[in-house]
């Protein structure tokens, strides 16, 4: 039988199932430096078109999704105003401290910051809970989801997988906007 990728192979699915059973969980967190209490990459076994498959899932808070969307929009605007802008690169010195930005990068950084503040104030960006599937993923099926929760912990992941697999996941269709948190300094 021809399988689209390794995440569809019965032996790969059986191996993950065994790991999950041994751990007493319905998900396995993928080790990575990006995981936090607002973003988690994990695997779980579910069904797709009546067959077992591994889902390579990413769950993030709606606040993080909002921040990502608003930053992407601000970067897009910055690229229009500053044609040579290709992102700001932060470099560290030998002591691990951030080196000062070049003058152009500093100007773009302030422009982006002001745009973000304006967009937040005007409520131009709004987001809602969602689940997106990528059936052409390189491992199993890709799944991106954002929920309006403060943080992601094991109980949240357990419930998400259970609700997803039982087809009982209910998404909030309300649109939300968030404000940047002020850093105490």
Secondary structure in CASP SS format (residue, H / E / C, confidence):
PFRMAT SS
TARGET T0000
AUTHOR 0000-0000-0000
METHOD secondary structure of the structure
MODEL  1
X C 1.00
X C 1.00
X C 1.00
X C 1.00
X C 1.00
X H 1.00
X H 1.00
X H 1.00
X C 1.00
X H 1.00
X H 1.00
X H 1.00
X H 1.00
X H 1.00
X H 1.00
X H 1.00
X H 1.00
X H 1.00
X H 1.00
X H 1.00
X H 1.00
X H 1.00
X H 1.00
X C 1.00
X C 1.00
X C 1.00
X C 1.00
X E 1.00
X E 1.00
X C 1.00
X C 1.00
X C 1.00
X C 1.00
X C 1.00
X C 1.00
X C 1.00
X C 1.00
X C 1.00
X E 1.00
X E 1.00
X E 1.00
X E 1.00
X E 1.00
X E 1.00
X E 1.00
X E 1.00
X E 1.00
X E 1.00
X C 1.00
X C 1.00
X E 1.00
X E 1.00
X E 1.00
X E 1.00
X E 1.00
X E 1.00
X E 1.00
X E 1.00
X E 1.00
X E 1.00
X E 1.00
X H 1.00
X H 1.00
X H 1.00
X H 1.00
X H 1.00
X H 1.00
X H 1.00
X H 1.00
X H 1.00
X H 1.00
X H 1.00
X H 1.00
X H 1.00
X H 1.00
X H 1.00
X H 1.00
X H 1.00
X H 1.00
X H 1.00
X H 1.00
X C 1.00
X C 1.00
X C 1.00
X C 1.00
X C 1.00
X C 1.00
X C 1.00
X C 1.00
X C 1.00
X C 1.00
X E 1.00
X C 1.00
X C 1.00
X C 1.00
X C 1.00
X C 1.00
X E 1.00
X C 1.00
X C 1.00
X C 1.00
X C 1.00
X H 1.00
X H 1.00
X H 1.00
X H 1.00
X H 1.00
X H 1.00
X H 1.00
X H 1.00
X H 1.00
X H 1.00
X H 1.00
X H 1.00
X H 1.00
X H 1.00
X H 1.00
X H 1.00
X H 1.00
X H 1.00
X H 1.00
X H 1.00
X C 1.00
X C 1.00
X C 1.00
X C 1.00
X E 1.00
X C 1.00
X C 1.00
X E 1.00
X E 1.00
X E 1.00
X E 1.00
X E 1.00
X C 1.00
X C 1.00
X C 1.00
X C 1.00
X C 1.00
X C 1.00
X E 1.00
X E 1.00
X E 1.00
X E 1.00
X E 1.00
X E 1.00
X E 1.00
X C 1.00
X C 1.00
X C 1.00
X C 1.00
X C 1.00
X C 1.00
X H 1.00
X H 1.00
X H 1.00
X H 1.00
X H 1.00
X H 1.00
X H 1.00
X H 1.00
X H 1.00
X H 1.00
X H 1.00
X H 1.00
X C 1.00
X C 1.00
X C 1.00
X C 1.00
X C 1.00
X C 1.00
X C 1.00
X C 1.00
X C 1.00
X C 1.00
X E 1.00
X C 1.00
X C 1.00
X C 1.00
X C 1.00
X C 1.00
X C 1.00
X C 1.00
X C 1.00
X C 1.00
END
